[in-house]
Amino acid sequence: MQDTRFDSGAAVGSSNEPEEKFVPKGAITFFLLLLVTYALMWFSIYFDMLSRR
């Protein structure tokens, strides 16, 4: 019978290669575009209210 050694510290499919860090580029871009859109909307209303003064 063959001895099976389980290494509890290693993840499934792990190797000696360095792991890639996951960076959600699409989500970050979407969030920044959302902030810019809301800032433009806010400033347009703000300057409209200032002009009515």
Protein Blocks (a to p, Z undefined) as FASTA:
>chain_A
ZZddddfkbcehiafbdcdddddfklmmmmmmmmmmmmmmmmmmmmmmmmmZZ
